Amino acid sequence: MSWLPWAISGMGAVFLVVAGVGYCTRPDGPADAVRIHRVYRVLLPLVLGWVFFVGWFPQALDAPWLVADICRLIALAPAVVFFAARRRTR
């Protein structure tokens, strides 16, 4: 068992905590400041945490390859939905 999957999934857990803290500490101010806070303090850490934690935690637990691959697909599914929705709105 390698230390790399544990480190990457641990980094994902930290990103999820940062997203939670960012969600709880929304600023009062102009709409631009709120939007920038929402992107960089909530959305970006949430996406990074989701991908790193869900994608690498099963491998850290030495899950079978099929389970690890399914978890990686689940981790990338929101990105596919996001880009498909973005293309539809154009």
Backbone torsions as a table, in degrees:
resi	resn	phi	psi	omega
1	MET	NA	133.2	-176.2
2	SER	-96.7	159.4	178.6
3	TRP	-84.1	-18.3	-175.4
4	LEU	-62.9	-47.8	177.6
5	PRO	-61.3	-34.5	177.6
6	TRP	-66.5	-40.8	-179.9
7	ALA	-66.2	-42.6	-178.5
8	ILE	-69.3	-42.4	178.7
9	SER	-69.4	-32.9	174.9
10	GLY	-65.6	-37.9	176.1
11	MET	-64.4	-37.3	176.2
12	GLY	-63.4	-39.6	177.5
13	ALA	-64.1	-39.1	177.9
14	VAL	-64.7	-41.5	177.4
15	PHE	-62.0	-38.4	177.9
16	LEU	-65.1	-37.7	176.9
17	VAL	-66.5	-42.0	178.1
18	VAL	-61.7	-39.7	177.8
19	ALA	-65.2	-39.3	177.6
20	GLY	-64.3	-42.9	177.6
21	VAL	-65.8	-41.3	178.0
22	GLY	-63.4	-35.4	178.3
23	TYR	-68.4	-36.3	-178.4
24	CYS	-78.0	-17.5	-176.7
25	THR	-117.1	63.8	178.1
26	ARG	-77.2	137.5	-177.8
27	PRO	-82.3	154.1	169.2
28	ASP	-97.7	134.4	-179.3
29	GLY	161.2	-161.0	-178.9
30	PRO	-63.4	158.4	-177.9
31	ALA	-61.4	-34.5	178.7
32	ASP	-64.2	-41.0	179.6
33	ALA	-66.3	-39.3	178.8
34	VAL	-66.5	-41.0	-179.8
35	ARG	-66.9	-42.9	178.3
36	ILE	-63.7	-41.2	177.4
37	HIS	-62.4	-42.4	-178.7
38	ARG	-63.3	-37.6	-178.8
39	VAL	-75.0	-50.9	-171.0
40	TYR	-87.5	-21.9	-178.5
41	ARG	-106.5	-14.5	-178.8
42	VAL	-121.4	-59.5	-172.1
43	LEU	-68.4	-49.5	-178.1
44	LEU	-62.8	-48.1	176.6
45	PRO	-64.8	-32.5	178.6
46	LEU	-65.1	-44.7	179.6
47	VAL	-65.8	-45.7	179.2
48	LEU	-63.2	-42.7	178.4
49	GLY	-63.7	-41.8	179.1
50	TRP	-61.6	-48.7	-176.4
51	VAL	-67.0	-45.8	-177.3
52	PHE	-70.3	-41.6	-176.0
53	PHE	-74.3	-51.8	-177.7
54	VAL	-69.4	-33.8	-178.1
55	GLY	-75.9	-29.5	-173.3
56	TRP	-113.8	-17.9	-177.5
57	PHE	-63.4	-41.4	177.1
58	PRO	-61.7	-35.9	178.0
59	GLN	-68.7	-34.0	176.9
60	ALA	-66.2	-30.6	178.0
61	LEU	-85.5	5.7	-176.6
62	ASP	58.4	44.1	176.6
63	ALA	-70.8	156.6	176.2
64	PRO	-58.9	155.6	-173.4
65	TRP	-60.3	-34.6	-178.7
66	LEU	-66.4	-41.6	178.2
67	VAL	-64.3	-43.9	179.4
68	ALA	-63.5	-40.5	178.8
69	ASP	-67.5	-38.2	177.7
70	ILE	-65.2	-40.0	178.3
71	CYS	-65.5	-36.3	176.6
72	ARG	-66.1	-38.4	176.5
73	LEU	-65.2	-40.2	177.5
74	ILE	-64.2	-37.3	-179.8
75	ALA	-66.5	-31.9	-178.4
76	LEU	-92.0	-8.3	-177.7
77	ALA	-60.6	-42.0	178.5
78	PRO	-60.8	-31.9	178.0
79	ALA	-66.1	-40.5	178.8
80	VAL	-64.4	-43.4	178.9
81	VAL	-64.6	-41.7	-180.0
82	PHE	-61.5	-48.0	-178.6
83	PHE	-69.5	-32.6	176.5
84	ALA	-67.4	-42.0	178.3
85	ALA	-66.6	-36.1	179.9
86	ARG	-66.8	-38.6	179.2
87	ARG	-68.6	-33.4	-179.4
88	ARG	-69.7	-30.8	-176.8
89	THR	-81.7	-9.6	-180.0
90	ARG	-78.5	NA	NA
